[in-house]
Amino acid sequence: MTMQIPRDAVLLRIFCGEDDKCGHLPLYEAIVLKARERQLAGTTVLRGSMGFGDSSRIHTTKILRLSQDLPIVVEIVDSQDKIDAFLPVLNEMMASGLVTLEKVQVLQYGKPGATTQ
């Protein structure tokens, strides 16, 4: 099945911590699985090496620090309608974190005739 994505789309960005959970799964993993289940165009999970949030507590990979709750960013790009339909689902999954939304132009999504192995 080939996903289609409009040129004028939106980027949903979710900021959370590596230790955040949704049920028994890490939150970021649960978001990716739910986005796939809802047939969104795709997701990317980025792991930060340093950051802080509303608590102002620094989370870092530095060896002398005890924190391993590193920052995680989940990005999802799709049509406004599909993202809008996903937001209530996401809201039920998250206890805390930051969610942003911005308009983007999709210049390329996959390559015609390309296959993945």
DOKOL-486863 format. One line per 4 residues: for each residue x, y, z of N, C-alpha, C, O. Coordinates in steps of 0.05 Angstrom, whole numbers. Example, Ala and Ser with C-alpha at 12.3 -4.5 7.8 and 13.67 -1.06 7.14 Angstrom:
264/-114/156/246/-90/156/264/-66/156/285/-66/169 | 257/-45/142/273/-21/143/258/1/157/268/23/161
***
This chain:
17/-24/0/0/0/0/18/25/0/35/28/17 | 14/43/-19/29/67/-21/14/90/-8/-9/96/-15 | 26/103/12/14/126/25/17/150/7/37/154/-6 | -4/167/7/-2/193/-6/-3/215/15/-16/212/36
10/236/9/11/259/27/9/284/10/23/287/-10 | -9/303/18/-12/327/2/13/345/4/28/344/24 | 16/362/-16/38/381/-15/36/400/9/55/406/22 | 12/410/14/7/427/37/-2/409/60/-25/399/60
16/405/79/11/386/100/17/400/127/22/424/128 | 16/384/148/23/395/175/43/376/188/44/352/183 | 60/387/205/80/373/220/71/373/250/69/395/262 | 65/350/260/59/347/288/84/339/302/97/319/295
92/354/322/117/348/337/110/344/366/97/361/378 | 119/322/377/113/314/405/139/312/420/157/297/412 | 141/328/441/165/327/458/158/313/484/138/319/497 | 174/293/491/169/278/516/196/268/526/217/275/515
195/252/547/219/241/559/221/212/552/201/198/548 | 245/202/551/251/174/545/237/155/564/229/133/557 | 234/164/589/221/147/610/191/149/611/178/134/626 | 179/167/595/150/170/595/137/144/584/147/132/566
115/136/596/101/111/589/73/116/580/60/136/587 | 63/98/564/35/95/557/28/66/561/34/49/544 | 15/60/583/12/32/591/39/20/597/54/31/613 | 45/-3/585/71/-16/590/93/-8/570/116/-17/573
85/8/550/105/15/529/117/43/534/104/60/546 | 141/48/524/150/76/524/131/92/507/121/83/487 | 125/117/516/106/134/502/112/138/473/94/136/456 | 138/143/467/145/147/439/138/123/421/130/125/398
143/99/432/137/74/417/107/71/413/97/63/392 | 92/76/434/62/75/433/51/94/412/32/88/398 | 63/118/410/54/138/391/60/128/363/42/130/345 | 83/118/358/90/107/331/71/85/323/61/84/301
66/66/341/48/44/335/20/53/330/7/43/312 | 10/73/345/-17/83/341/-19/99/315/-39/97/301 | 2/114/308/2/129/283/2/109/259/-12/114/240 | 16/88/262/16/67/240/-11/54/238/-22/50/216
-23/48/261/-50/36/262/-70/54/248/-88/45/235 | -67/80/253/-86/100/241/-78/108/213/-91/125/201 | -58/95/202/-49/98/174/-40/126/168/-46/137/146 | -26/138/187/-13/164/181/11/159/163/21/136/162
20/179/149/40/176/128/67/166/139/81/151/125 | 74/173/163/99/163/175/107/178/199/97/200/204 | 125/167/215/134/180/239/165/177/241/176/158/230 | 177/195/255/205/193/261/209/199/291/197/218/301
225/183/304/232/188/332/261/197/334/279/184/324 | 265/220/347/292/231/350/298/231/380/282/240/396 | 322/222/387/331/221/414/351/244/419/372/245/405 | 345/261/437/363/284/443/385/276/462/382/258/479
407/290/460/429/285/479/428/303/503/442/298/523 | 412/324/502/410/342/525/385/359/521/377/366/499 | 372/366/544/349/383/543/336/387/570/344/374/590 | 316/405/571/300/408/595/272/416/587/268/426/565
254/412/605/226/418/600/214/435/622/228/452/633 | 188/431/628/175/448/647/186/447/675/182/465/691 | 200/425/682/212/422/709/239/437/711/249/441/733 | 250/445/688/276/458/686/299/440/695/322/449/698
293/414/698/314/395/705/329/387/679/316/379/660 | 355/388/680/371/381/656/372/351/653/378/336/673 | 367/342/629/370/313/622/393/312/602/392/326/581 | 412/295/607/436/294/590/448/266/589/443/249/606
465/262/569/479/237/566/507/238/580/521/218/580 | 514/261/591/540/263/603/544/243/625/526/238/641 | 567/231/626/573/208/643/570/214/673/563/196/689 | 576/238/681/574/245/710/546/251/719/542/255/743
527/253/701/499/258/708/485/232/712/491/212/699 | 466/232/730/450/208/736/426/205/717/417/183/712 | 417/227/705/393/226/689/397/210/663/416/215/648 | 379/192/659/379/178/633/352/183/619/347/173/597
334/199/631/309/206/619/313/227/598/305/250/601 | 325/219/575/333/237/554/309/247/539/288/235/538 | 312/271/526/290/282/511/285/265/485/304/256/472 | 260/263/479/251/248/455/232/267/440/216/281/451
236/268/413/218/283/396/206/263/375/221/249/362 | 180/263/374/166/246/354/154/265/333/139/284/340 | 161/261/308/151/278/287/133/262/268/139/240/260 | 110/274/261/91/261/243/82/283/223/74/304/231
84/276/197/75/294/176/53/281/161/55/258/152 | 30/295/158/8/284/143/-11/307/137/-5/330/143 | -34/301/126/-54/321/119/-66/333/145/-65/320/166 | -76/357/143/-89/370/166/-111/353/177/-113/350/202
-127/341/160/-150/325/169/-141/300/185/-152/294/206 | -121/287/175/-111/263/189/-98/269/215/-101/255/235 | -83/291/216/-70/299/241/-91/308/261/-90/301/284 | -111/324/252/-133/333/270/-147/309/282/-155/310/305
-152/288/266/-165/264/276/-148/249/296/-158/235/314 | -121/252/294/-102/238/312/-99/252/339/-92/239/359 | -103/278/339/-98/294/364/-114/284/388/-102/282/410 | -140/278/387/-153/267/411/-142/241/420/-141/236/444
-133/224/402/-120/198/409/-95/203/424/-89/191/444 | -79/222/413/-53/229/425/-58/241/453/-43/234/472 | -78/257/456/-84/269/482/-90/248/503/-82/252/526 | -103/227/495/-109/205/514/-84/190/522/-83/178/544
-64/190/505/-40/174/510/-20/189/528/-4/176/542 | -21/216/528/0/232/542/-10/242/568/-32/253/571 | 7/240/589/2/252/615/15/279/616/4/297/629 | 37/283/602/51/309/602/68/310/576/70/290/562
79/332/571/96/336/548/87/361/532/69/375/541 | 100/366/510/94/389/493/87/379/466/100/361/455 | 65/390/454/57/383/427/55/408/411/42/427/419 | 67/408/387/66/432/370/56/423/342/58/399/335
46/442/327/35/437/301/43/460/283/40/483/291 | 53/454/259/60/475/241/55/466/212/56/442/206 | 48/486/195/44/480/167/70/475/153/90/490/158 | 71/456/136/95/449/120/87/444/91/64/438/85
106/447/74/103/439/46/119/414/41/144/413/46 | 107/393/31/120/368/26/131/370/-3/116/373/-22 | 158/369/-5/171/370/-31/176/343/-43/176/340/-68 | 179/323/-26/184/296/-36/175/277/-14/179/281/9
162/255/-23/154/234/-4/157/208/-19/140/200/-35 | 179/195/-14/186/170/-28/194/176/-57/196/200/-64 | 200/156/-72/208/159/-100/190/141/-117/188/117/-111 | 179/151/-138/162/134/-156/179/110/-166/201/114/-176
167/87/-164/181/63/-174/201/51/-155/212/30/-161 | 207/65/-133/228/54/-114/215/32/-97/192/33/-90 | 232/13/-90/223/-9/-73/241/-10/-49/265/-4/-51 | 230/-17/-26/246/-21/-2/248/-50/4/230/-66/-1
271/-58/13/276/-86/19/282/-91/48/286/-113/57
***
